[in-house]
Amino acid sequence: MKKVLLLFIIALCCCCNIETKQIKMVSLNIRCENKSDGINNWNNRKTNLAVFLKNETPDIICMQEVVISQLRFMGHFAG
């Protein structure tokens, strides 16, 4: 399914006349919010992710292993 969606997006971009606008897309493996992750705990990672998203300002964000609380947190940084 992911490959089909990616191919659809690529085909859409190729078919449309997008000469003046580039689309910036990032793909992130968020890693589930798990309190037993120790150093990899979400609370230790979320600030870095927020800074990354603010600096990169992507048009499309693809995520894996994201849960609703993480998605809500990241929603605060969407442009």
Helices and strands as residue ranges (DSSP letters): H 2-15, E 25-29, G 35-40, H 42-56, E 60-64, H 68-75
